[in-house]
Amino acid sequence: MFYVPLEGQLDLEHYGDHMRLYTTTRIGDSFNGLLREFTQKNNIPFLDLLPEFERHKLEGLYFNRDGHLTEQGHQLAAGTLFDHLQQHHLVP
């Protein structure tokens, strides 16, 4: 299982128009913690993409108007997931 964070979870000075409809401050990572707890209890491999997205937060990962991932956001998610799968021998 993997989790792609919302833009509002990143530590940014300003969020896109879509996210500002819901919040003007950072959302935090409590949902990520719940996912991590659930996956650990049920022995499910889990990758939280929040740390990687935080490292690349200024690279235009989300569309301004609707909050979906841009091409850069999709590439970051896919590359991070692929690296994780290889590192943990989860793909042949």
C-alpha positions, 0 to 999 in steps of 0.5 A: 500500500502507498499513500500520496499526500495532499498538497495541504500536507506539505510545508508551503507558504502558499497552497494552490487555489483548490487547497485554499478552499479547505485550509490555509494551514498545514494539514499534518500527517495524522492520517499517515500515522493511522495508515502506518499503524493499520498496515503494521498491524496487518503485515501490509507493506506500506510506503508513505510518499509524504517525506519524498513529496516534502523534499520536492515540494517546490517543483510544482507537484499539484495543479493549482485549480484542482489539487491533482498531481501534475506530470512532475507529481506523477513522475515523483510518485511513480519513481519513488514507488518503483525504487521502493519495490526494487529495494524491498524485492517486491517485484521480480 
